[in-house]
């Protein structure tokens, strides 16, 4: 049985200044928003955050940016966030941009215990500068090192008390990768059920990767509202 915390603040109590975090989500879809809010309230700082993107100005990881709690961001997409742009241009935030597929594989490899791999993505661009380049079948590939983290924060639709997780459709995104690649994984779930209630064939993240749970409703904000003309 995994610990089920009474609050998001209790769940993140072990996260201290200078920690490296992996955070699930794509845009605002599948983000562990209550755990992020708890980190904002806790005031932890000098964080290195590994995530596809950094939320928006008023929600998700964007809230940590506003409070200057992130020291370094490793991700693949920086749009939709003016504060992110401002901090990068002013030199307040260190950024390591990675092609999205490469970021996913760096996380997956970290969870699988693979220290590095070769990929053609980024060859001939600034991304490859200072990295080993090798040819396979006449094509150049760049060596990329895998990623690991102290903590992973993920969001699931359902969890059971053993920590097995099920994600909702595209909200799965980077969550399973993050959950497997951290020393400690904390999952917030919309619903926590008794052990045995989840179909084993439908479990996305086995409970062996999860060290703690919290049940939390999700606000499910819309990142960009588009409507058709009349």
MIKEMAR-99777 format. One record per residue: residue number from 1; x, y, z of N, C-alpha, C, CB in turn. Coordinates in steps of 0.2 Angstrom, whole numbers, padded with zeros to 4 digits. Glycine has a CB too. Layout:
N
R k n.c1 n.c2 n.c3 ca.c1 ca.c2 ca.c3 c.c1 c.c2 c.c3 cb.c1 cb.c2 cb.c3
R NUM X Y Z X Y Z X Y Z X Y Z .
...
# end
This chain:
230
R k n.c1 n.c2 n.c3 ca.c1 ca.c2 ca.c3 c.c1 c.c2 c.c3 cb.c1 cb.c2 cb.c3
R 1 0004 -0006 0000 0000 0000 0000 0004 0006 0000 -0005 0000 0006 .
R 2 0003 0011 -0004 0007 0017 -0005 0004 0023 0000 0007 0020 -0012 .
R 3 0008 0027 0002 0005 0033 0006 0000 0037 0002 0011 0037 0009 .
R 4 -0005 0038 0006 -0010 0043 0002 -0010 0049 0007 -0017 0040 0002 .
R 5 -0008 0055 0004 -0007 0061 0008 -0014 0064 0009 -0002 0065 0005 .
R 6 -0014 0068 0014 -0020 0072 0016 -0021 0078 0012 -0021 0073 0023 .
R 7 -0015 0081 0009 -0015 0087 0006 -0009 0087 0001 -0015 0093 0010 .
R 8 -0010 0091 -0004 -0004 0092 -0009 0002 0095 -0005 -0006 0097 -0015 .
R 9 0001 0099 -0001 0007 0102 0003 0010 0097 0007 0004 0107 0008 .
R 10 0007 0092 0010 0010 0086 0013 0014 0082 0008 0005 0082 0017 .
R 11 0011 0081 0002 0014 0077 -0003 0021 0079 -0005 0009 0076 -0009 .
R 12 0022 0086 -0005 0028 0089 -0008 0033 0091 -0003 0026 0095 -0012 .
R 13 0031 0089 0004 0035 0092 0009 0043 0090 0009 0033 0089 0016 .
R 14 0044 0084 0005 0051 0082 0005 0055 0085 -0001 0051 0074 0003 .
R 15 0052 0089 -0005 0055 0093 -0010 0058 0099 -0008 0050 0094 -0016 .
R 16 0065 0099 -0008 0069 0105 -0005 0072 0109 -0011 0074 0102 0000 .
R 17 0075 0115 -0009 0078 0119 -0013 0083 0115 -0017 0081 0125 -0010 .
R 18 0084 0117 -0024 0089 0114 -0028 0087 0107 -0031 0095 0113 -0024 .
R 19 0081 0105 -0030 0079 0098 -0032 0078 0098 -0040 0073 0096 -0029 .
R 20 0079 0092 -0043 0077 0092 -0050 0071 0088 -0050 0083 0088 -0054 .
R 21 0066 0091 -0054 0059 0088 -0055 0058 0087 -0062 0054 0093 -0052 .
R 22 0054 0081 -0063 0051 0079 -0069 0044 0080 -0068 0053 0072 -0072 .
R 23 0040 0084 -0073 0033 0085 -0072 0030 0083 -0078 0032 0093 -0071 .
R 24 0024 0079 -0077 0020 0077 -0083 0016 0083 -0086 0016 0071 -0081 .
R 25 0013 0081 -0092 0009 0086 -0095 0011 0088 -0102 0008 0092 -0091 .
R 26 0007 0091 -0106 0008 0094 -0112 0003 0100 -0113 0006 0088 -0118 .
R 27 0006 0106 -0113 0002 0111 -0112 -0001 0111 -0105 -0004 0112 -0118 .
R 28 -0007 0112 -0105 -0011 0111 -0098 -0014 0105 -0098 -0016 0117 -0097 .
R 29 -0013 0100 -0102 -0016 0093 -0102 -0012 0088 -0098 -0018 0091 -0109 .
R 30 -0015 0086 -0093 -0012 0081 -0089 -0007 0083 -0084 -0009 0076 -0093 .
R 31 -0007 0090 -0082 -0002 0092 -0078 -0004 0091 -0070 -0001 0100 -0079 .
R 32 0000 0090 -0066 -0001 0089 -0059 -0002 0096 -0055 0004 0085 -0055 .
R 33 -0008 0099 -0057 -0009 0106 -0055 -0009 0107 -0048 -0015 0109 -0058 .
R 34 -0012 0103 -0044 -0012 0104 -0037 -0005 0103 -0033 -0017 0099 -0033 .
R 35 -0001 0098 -0036 0005 0098 -0033 0010 0104 -0035 0009 0091 -0036 .
R 36 0009 0107 -0041 0012 0113 -0043 0010 0118 -0038 0011 0114 -0050 .
R 37 0004 0119 -0037 0001 0124 -0032 0004 0124 -0026 -0006 0124 -0032 .
R 38 0005 0117 -0023 0008 0116 -0017 0015 0118 -0017 0008 0109 -0015 .
R 39 0019 0117 -0022 0026 0120 -0022 0026 0127 -0022 0029 0117 -0029 .
R 40 0022 0131 -0026 0021 0138 -0026 0021 0140 -0018 0016 0141 -0030 .
R 41 0016 0137 -0015 0015 0139 -0008 0020 0138 -0003 0008 0135 -0005 .
R 42 0024 0132 -0005 0030 0130 0000 0035 0135 -0001 0032 0123 -0002 .
R 43 0036 0138 -0007 0041 0143 -0009 0048 0140 -0010 0042 0147 -0003 .
R 44 0048 0133 -0012 0054 0130 -0014 0057 0133 -0020 0053 0122 -0015 .
R 45 0064 0134 -0020 0067 0138 -0025 0073 0134 -0028 0069 0145 -0023 .
R 46 0076 0137 -0033 0082 0135 -0037 0081 0128 -0040 0088 0134 -0032 .
R 47 0075 0127 -0043 0073 0121 -0045 0075 0120 -0052 0065 0120 -0045 .
R 48 0077 0114 -0054 0078 0112 -0061 0072 0108 -0063 0085 0108 -0062 .
R 49 0068 0110 -0068 0062 0107 -0070 0063 0104 -0077 0056 0112 -0070 .
R 50 0061 0097 -0078 0061 0094 -0084 0054 0093 -0086 0065 0087 -0084 .
R 51 0052 0096 -0091 0045 0095 -0094 0044 0097 -0101 0040 0099 -0089 .
R 52 0039 0095 -0104 0038 0097 -0111 0038 0105 -0112 0032 0094 -0114 .
R 53 0034 0108 -0108 0034 0115 -0108 0033 0118 -0101 0028 0118 -0113 .
R 54 0032 0125 -0101 0032 0128 -0094 0026 0131 -0092 0038 0133 -0093 .
R 55 0020 0128 -0094 0014 0130 -0093 0012 0137 -0096 0013 0131 -0085 .
R 56 0008 0141 -0094 0006 0147 -0096 0007 0152 -0091 -0002 0147 -0099 .
R 57 0006 0159 -0092 0008 0164 -0088 0004 0163 -0081 0006 0171 -0091 .
R 58 -0002 0161 -0081 -0006 0161 -0075 -0008 0154 -0072 -0012 0165 -0076 .
R 59 -0004 0149 -0075 -0006 0142 -0073 -0001 0137 -0074 -0013 0140 -0076 .
R 60 -0001 0132 -0070 0004 0126 -0071 0011 0129 -0069 0004 0124 -0078 .
R 61 0016 0126 -0072 0023 0128 -0071 0024 0136 -0071 0028 0124 -0075 .
R 62 0020 0139 -0075 0020 0146 -0076 0020 0150 -0069 0015 0149 -0080 .
R 63 0016 0147 -0064 0016 0150 -0058 0022 0150 -0054 0010 0146 -0054 .
R 64 0026 0144 -0055 0033 0144 -0052 0038 0149 -0055 0036 0137 -0053 .
R 65 0037 0150 -0062 0041 0155 -0065 0040 0162 -0062 0039 0155 -0073 .
R 66 0033 0163 -0061 0032 0170 -0058 0035 0171 -0052 0024 0171 -0058 .
R 67 0036 0166 -0048 0038 0167 -0041 0046 0166 -0041 0035 0162 -0036 .
R 68 0049 0165 -0047 0056 0165 -0048 0059 0158 -0044 0060 0171 -0045 .
R 69 0055 0153 -0044 0057 0147 -0041 0061 0142 -0045 0051 0144 -0038 .
R 70 0061 0143 -0052 0064 0139 -0057 0071 0142 -0059 0060 0137 -0063 .
R 71 0076 0138 -0058 0083 0140 -0060 0084 0138 -0067 0088 0138 -0055 .
R 72 0082 0132 -0069 0084 0129 -0075 0078 0125 -0078 0090 0125 -0075 .
R 73 0076 0126 -0084 0071 0123 -0087 0074 0119 -0093 0065 0128 -0090 .
R 74 0072 0112 -0093 0074 0108 -0099 0067 0106 -0102 0078 0101 -0096 .
R 75 0066 0108 -0108 0060 0106 -0111 0060 0107 -0119 0055 0111 -0109 .
R 76 0055 0106 -0122 0055 0106 -0130 0051 0112 -0133 0053 0100 -0132 .
R 77 0046 0115 -0128 0042 0120 -0131 0041 0126 -0126 0035 0117 -0133 .
R 78 0042 0132 -0129 0042 0138 -0124 0037 0143 -0126 0049 0141 -0124 .
R 79 0032 0141 -0130 0027 0146 -0132 0022 0147 -0127 0023 0143 -0139 .
R 80 0017 0151 -0128 0011 0153 -0123 0013 0156 -0116 0007 0146 -0122 .
R 81 0020 0158 -0116 0022 0160 -0109 0026 0166 -0110 0025 0154 -0105 .
R 82 0024 0172 -0109 0027 0178 -0110 0033 0179 -0104 0023 0184 -0110 .
R 83 0031 0177 -0098 0036 0177 -0093 0042 0173 -0094 0032 0175 -0086 .
R 84 0041 0167 -0097 0046 0163 -0099 0051 0166 -0103 0044 0156 -0102 .
R 85 0048 0169 -0109 0052 0173 -0114 0056 0179 -0110 0047 0176 -0119 .
R 86 0053 0182 -0106 0056 0188 -0103 0062 0186 -0098 0051 0192 -0098 .
R 87 0061 0180 -0095 0066 0178 -0090 0072 0175 -0094 0064 0173 -0085 .
R 88 0071 0172 -0100 0076 0169 -0104 0080 0175 -0107 0073 0165 -0110 .
R 89 0077 0180 -0110 0080 0186 -0113 0084 0190 -0108 0075 0190 -0117 .
R 90 0082 0190 -0102 0085 0194 -0097 0091 0190 -0093 0080 0197 -0092 .
R 91 0091 0184 -0095 0096 0180 -0092 0095 0177 -0085 0103 0184 -0091 .
R 92 0088 0178 -0083 0086 0176 -0076 0085 0168 -0076 0080 0179 -0074 .
R 93 0084 0165 -0082 0082 0158 -0082 0087 0154 -0087 0075 0157 -0084 .
R 94 0090 0149 -0085 0094 0145 -0089 0089 0140 -0093 0099 0141 -0085 .
R 95 0090 0139 -0099 0085 0135 -0103 0089 0130 -0107 0081 0139 -0108 .
R 96 0087 0124 -0108 0090 0119 -0112 0085 0116 -0116 0094 0113 -0108 .
R 97 0084 0118 -0123 0079 0116 -0127 0081 0110 -0131 0078 0122 -0132 .
R 98 0076 0105 -0131 0078 0098 -0134 0072 0097 -0139 0078 0093 -0128 .
R 99 0073 0094 -0145 0068 0092 -0149 0063 0087 -0145 0071 0088 -0155 .
R 100 0057 0088 -0146 0052 0084 -0142 0053 0077 -0142 0045 0086 -0145 .
R 101 0054 0074 -0148 0055 0066 -0148 0061 0064 -0144 0055 0064 -0155 .
R 102 0066 0069 -0144 0073 0067 -0141 0071 0068 -0133 0078 0072 -0143 .
R 103 0067 0073 -0131 0066 0074 -0124 0062 0068 -0121 0062 0080 -0123 .
R 104 0057 0065 -0125 0054 0059 -0123 0058 0053 -0122 0048 0058 -0128 .
R 105 0063 0053 -0127 0067 0047 -0127 0072 0048 -0121 0071 0046 -0134 .
R 106 0075 0054 -0120 0079 0055 -0114 0076 0053 -0108 0082 0062 -0114 .
R 107 0070 0054 -0107 0066 0053 -0101 0065 0045 -0101 0059 0056 -0101 .
R 108 0063 0042 -0106 0061 0035 -0107 0068 0031 -0105 0059 0033 -0113 .
R 109 0073 0033 -0108 0080 0030 -0107 0082 0030 -0100 0085 0033 -0112 .
R 110 0081 0036 -0097 0082 0037 -0090 0079 0032 -0085 0081 0044 -0087 .
R 111 0072 0031 -0087 0068 0026 -0083 0070 0019 -0084 0061 0027 -0085 .
R 112 0073 0018 -0090 0075 0011 -0092 0082 0009 -0090 0074 0010 -0099 .
R 113 0086 0014 -0087 0093 0013 -0085 0098 0013 -0091 0093 0006 -0082 .
R 114 0096 0017 -0096 0100 0017 -0102 0103 0024 -0102 0096 0017 -0109 .
R 115 0110 0025 -0101 0113 0031 -0100 0113 0036 -0106 0120 0030 -0098 .
R 116 0113 0033 -0112 0114 0038 -0118 0112 0034 -0124 0121 0040 -0119 .
R 117 0110 0037 -0129 0108 0034 -0136 0110 0039 -0141 0100 0033 -0136 .
R 118 0110 0037 -0147 0111 0041 -0153 0105 0042 -0157 0116 0037 -0158 .
R 119 0104 0048 -0159 0098 0050 -0163 0100 0055 -0169 0093 0054 -0158 .
R 120 0096 0055 -0174 0098 0060 -0180 0095 0067 -0179 0095 0057 -0186 .
R 121 0090 0067 -0174 0087 0074 -0172 0093 0079 -0170 0081 0073 -0168 .
R 122 0093 0084 -0173 0098 0090 -0170 0105 0090 -0174 0099 0089 -0163 .
R 123 0106 0085 -0178 0113 0084 -0181 0113 0091 -0186 0114 0078 -0185 .
R 124 0119 0094 -0186 0120 0100 -0190 0117 0106 -0187 0117 0099 -0197 .
R 125 0114 0106 -0181 0111 0112 -0178 0115 0113 -0171 0104 0111 -0176 .
R 126 0114 0119 -0168 0117 0121 -0162 0116 0115 -0156 0115 0127 -0159 .
R 127 0110 0111 -0157 0109 0106 -0152 0115 0101 -0151 0102 0103 -0153 .
R 128 0118 0100 -0157 0123 0095 -0157 0130 0098 -0156 0124 0092 -0164 .
R 129 0131 0104 -0154 0137 0107 -0153 0140 0104 -0146 0137 0114 -0152 .
R 130 0146 0102 -0147 0150 0099 -0141 0148 0092 -0140 0149 0103 -0135 .
R 131 0144 0088 -0144 0142 0082 -0142 0145 0077 -0148 0134 0081 -0143 .
R 132 0146 0071 -0146 0149 0066 -0150 0144 0064 -0156 0150 0059 -0146 .
R 133 0147 0064 -0162 0143 0063 -0168 0146 0056 -0171 0144 0069 -0173 .
R 134 0142 0051 -0173 0144 0045 -0176 0140 0044 -0182 0144 0039 -0171 .
R 135 0143 0040 -0187 0139 0038 -0193 0137 0031 -0192 0144 0039 -0199 .
R 136 0131 0029 -0194 0128 0023 -0194 0125 0022 -0201 0123 0021 -0188 .
R 137 0127 0017 -0205 0125 0016 -0212 0125 0022 -0216 0117 0014 -0212 .
R 138 0130 0026 -0215 0132 0032 -0219 0128 0038 -0216 0130 0031 -0226 .
R 139 0124 0038 -0211 0120 0044 -0208 0123 0046 -0202 0113 0042 -0208 .
R 140 0123 0052 -0201 0126 0055 -0194 0121 0055 -0189 0128 0062 -0195 .
R 141 0123 0053 -0183 0119 0053 -0177 0122 0057 -0171 0117 0046 -0175 .
R 142 0119 0060 -0167 0122 0064 -0161 0120 0060 -0155 0119 0071 -0161 .
R 143 0125 0060 -0150 0124 0056 -0144 0121 0060 -0139 0131 0054 -0141 .
R 144 0115 0058 -0136 0111 0062 -0131 0111 0057 -0125 0104 0063 -0134 .
R 145 0112 0061 -0119 0112 0057 -0113 0105 0057 -0110 0117 0061 -0108 .
R 146 0103 0052 -0106 0097 0051 -0103 0096 0056 -0098 0096 0044 -0101 .
R 147 0089 0057 -0095 0088 0061 -0090 0085 0057 -0084 0083 0066 -0092 .
R 148 0087 0059 -0078 0084 0057 -0072 0082 0063 -0067 0089 0052 -0068 .
R 149 0078 0062 -0062 0076 0067 -0058 0076 0065 -0051 0069 0070 -0060 .
R 150 0076 0069 -0046 0075 0068 -0039 0067 0066 -0038 0077 0074 -0035 .
R 151 0063 0070 -0041 0056 0069 -0040 0052 0069 -0047 0053 0074 -0035 .
R 152 0047 0065 -0047 0042 0066 -0053 0035 0068 -0050 0042 0060 -0057 .
R 153 0032 0073 -0053 0025 0075 -0052 0021 0073 -0058 0025 0082 -0049 .
R 154 0016 0068 -0057 0012 0066 -0062 0005 0067 -0060 0014 0059 -0064 .
R 155 0000 0067 -0066 -0007 0067 -0065 -0010 0061 -0068 -0009 0074 -0068 .
R 156 -0014 0058 -0064 -0018 0052 -0067 -0026 0053 -0066 -0016 0045 -0063 .
R 157 -0029 0049 -0070 -0037 0049 -0070 -0039 0045 -0064 -0040 0047 -0076 .
R 158 -0035 0039 -0063 -0037 0034 -0058 -0031 0031 -0055 -0042 0029 -0060 .
R 159 -0031 0030 -0049 -0025 0026 -0046 -0028 0021 -0041 -0020 0031 -0042 .
R 160 -0025 0016 -0040 -0027 0011 -0034 -0022 0012 -0028 -0028 0004 -0036 .
R 161 -0024 0009 -0023 -0020 0010 -0017 -0013 0007 -0017 -0024 0007 -0011 .
R 162 -0011 0003 -0022 -0005 0001 -0023 -0001 0005 -0028 -0005 -0006 -0026 .
R 163 -0004 0011 -0030 0000 0016 -0034 0000 0014 -0041 0007 0016 -0032 .
R 164 -0004 0009 -0044 -0005 0008 -0051 -0009 0014 -0054 -0009 0002 -0052 .
R 165 -0007 0017 -0060 -0010 0023 -0062 -0013 0021 -0069 -0005 0028 -0063 .
R 166 -0019 0025 -0071 -0022 0025 -0077 -0023 0032 -0079 -0029 0021 -0077 .
R 167 -0021 0034 -0085 -0022 0041 -0088 -0028 0041 -0092 -0015 0043 -0091 .
R 168 -0030 0047 -0093 -0036 0048 -0098 -0034 0051 -0104 -0041 0053 -0094 .
R 169 -0034 0046 -0109 -0033 0048 -0116 -0026 0052 -0117 -0039 0052 -0119 .
R 170 -0027 0057 -0120 -0020 0061 -0122 -0017 0064 -0116 -0022 0066 -0127 .
R 171 -0021 0064 -0110 -0018 0066 -0104 -0012 0062 -0102 -0023 0067 -0098 .
R 172 -0011 0056 -0105 -0006 0052 -0103 0001 0055 -0105 -0007 0045 -0107 .
R 173 0001 0058 -0111 0007 0061 -0114 0014 0059 -0110 0006 0069 -0113 .
R 174 0017 0064 -0107 0024 0063 -0104 0023 0060 -0097 0028 0069 -0104 .
R 175 0017 0059 -0094 0017 0056 -0087 0020 0050 -0086 0010 0056 -0085 .
R 176 0019 0044 -0090 0022 0038 -0089 0030 0038 -0089 0020 0033 -0093 .
R 177 0032 0042 -0094 0040 0043 -0094 0043 0046 -0088 0041 0048 -0100 .
R 178 0039 0052 -0086 0042 0055 -0079 0041 0050 -0073 0038 0061 -0078 .
R 179 0036 0047 -0073 0035 0042 -0067 0040 0037 -0066 0028 0039 -0068 .
R 180 0043 0035 -0072 0048 0030 -0072 0055 0032 -0071 0048 0026 -0078 .
R 181 0056 0039 -0072 0063 0041 -0072 0065 0045 -0066 0064 0045 -0078 .
R 182 0062 0045 -0061 0063 0049 -0055 0064 0044 -0049 0058 0054 -0053 .
R 183 0068 0047 -0044 0069 0043 -0038 0063 0042 -0034 0075 0046 -0034 .
R 184 0059 0048 -0034 0053 0048 -0030 0047 0050 -0034 0053 0052 -0023 .
R 185 0042 0047 -0035 0036 0049 -0040 0030 0050 -0035 0035 0044 -0045 .
R 186 0027 0056 -0036 0021 0058 -0032 0016 0059 -0038 0022 0064 -0028 .
R 187 0010 0055 -0037 0005 0055 -0042 -0002 0058 -0039 0003 0048 -0045 .
R 188 -0004 0063 -0042 -0011 0066 -0040 -0016 0063 -0045 -0012 0074 -0040 .
R 189 -0021 0060 -0042 -0026 0057 -0046 -0033 0059 -0044 -0026 0049 -0045 .
R 190 -0038 0059 -0050 -0044 0062 -0048 -0048 0057 -0044 -0048 0063 -0055 .
R 191 -0047 0050 -0045 -0050 0045 -0041 -0045 0040 -0038 -0056 0042 -0045 .
R 192 -0045 0038 -0032 -0041 0033 -0029 -0046 0027 -0027 -0037 0035 -0023 .
R 193 -0045 0021 -0030 -0049 0015 -0029 -0046 0010 -0025 -0052 0013 -0036 .
R 194 -0050 0005 -0023 -0047 -0001 -0019 -0042 -0005 -0024 -0052 -0005 -0016 .
R 195 -0037 -0008 -0021 -0033 -0012 -0025 -0037 -0018 -0028 -0027 -0015 -0020 .
R 196 -0036 -0019 -0034 -0039 -0024 -0038 -0045 -0022 -0042 -0042 -0029 -0033 .
R 197 -0047 -0015 -0041 -0052 -0013 -0045 -0050 -0011 -0052 -0055 -0007 -0042 .
R 198 -0044 -0009 -0053 -0041 -0007 -0060 -0040 -0014 -0064 -0035 -0003 -0059 .
R 199 -0042 -0014 -0070 -0040 -0019 -0075 -0033 -0019 -0076 -0044 -0018 -0082 .
R 200 -0029 -0025 -0074 -0022 -0025 -0076 -0020 -0024 -0083 -0019 -0032 -0073 .
R 201 -0024 -0025 -0088 -0023 -0024 -0095 -0023 -0017 -0097 -0028 -0028 -0099 .
R 202 -0026 -0012 -0092 -0027 -0005 -0094 -0022 -0001 -0090 -0034 -0003 -0093 .
R 203 -0018 -0004 -0085 -0014 0000 -0081 -0008 0003 -0086 -0011 -0004 -0075 .
R 204 -0007 0010 -0085 -0001 0013 -0089 0005 0013 -0085 -0004 0020 -0091 .
R 205 0005 0015 -0079 0011 0015 -0074 0010 0011 -0069 0012 0023 -0072 .
R 206 0014 0005 -0068 0014 0001 -0063 0015 0004 -0056 0018 -0005 -0064 .
R 207 0012 0002 -0051 0014 0005 -0044 0021 0005 -0042 0009 0002 -0039 .
R 208 0025 0000 -0044 0032 0000 -0042 0036 0007 -0043 0035 -0006 -0046 .
R 209 0033 0011 -0048 0036 0017 -0049 0034 0023 -0045 0035 0019 -0057 .
R 210 0028 0022 -0041 0025 0027 -0037 0026 0026 -0030 0017 0027 -0039 .
R 211 0028 0032 -0027 0030 0032 -0020 0025 0035 -0015 0037 0035 -0018 .
R 212 0020 0039 -0018 0015 0042 -0015 0009 0045 -0019 0018 0048 -0011 .
R 213 0003 0045 -0016 -0003 0047 -0019 -0006 0053 -0016 -0007 0041 -0020 .
R 214 -0010 0057 -0020 -0015 0062 -0017 -0021 0062 -0022 -0012 0069 -0016 .
R 215 -0027 0062 -0019 -0033 0063 -0023 -0035 0070 -0023 -0039 0059 -0019 .
R 216 -0035 0072 -0029 -0036 0080 -0030 -0041 0081 -0037 -0030 0083 -0031 .
R 217 -0045 0085 -0036 -0049 0087 -0042 -0045 0092 -0046 -0056 0091 -0040 .
R 218 -0047 0092 -0053 -0043 0096 -0057 -0047 0101 -0060 -0040 0091 -0063 .
R 219 -0044 0107 -0061 -0048 0113 -0063 -0049 0112 -0071 -0045 0119 -0062 .
R 220 -0044 0109 -0074 -0045 0108 -0082 -0046 0114 -0086 -0051 0103 -0083 .
R 221 -0042 0119 -0085 -0042 0125 -0089 -0041 0124 -0096 -0037 0130 -0086 .
R 222 -0043 0129 -0100 -0042 0129 -0107 -0036 0133 -0109 -0049 0131 -0111 .
R 223 -0031 0130 -0112 -0025 0134 -0114 -0026 0139 -0119 -0020 0129 -0116 .
R 224 -0030 0137 -0124 -0031 0142 -0130 -0038 0141 -0133 -0026 0142 -0136 .
R 225 -0043 0145 -0131 -0050 0145 -0133 -0051 0147 -0141 -0055 0148 -0129 .
R 226 -0053 0143 -0145 -0054 0144 -0152 -0062 0143 -0153 -0050 0140 -0157 .
R 227 -0065 0148 -0156 -0072 0147 -0158 -0073 0149 -0165 -0076 0152 -0154 .
R 228 -0078 0146 -0168 -0079 0147 -0175 -0083 0154 -0176 -0083 0142 -0179 .
R 229 -0082 0157 -0182 -0086 0163 -0183 -0093 0162 -0184 -0083 0167 -0189 .
R 230 -0097 0167 -0183 -0105 0166 -0184 -0106 0166 -0192 -0109 0171 -0180 .
# end
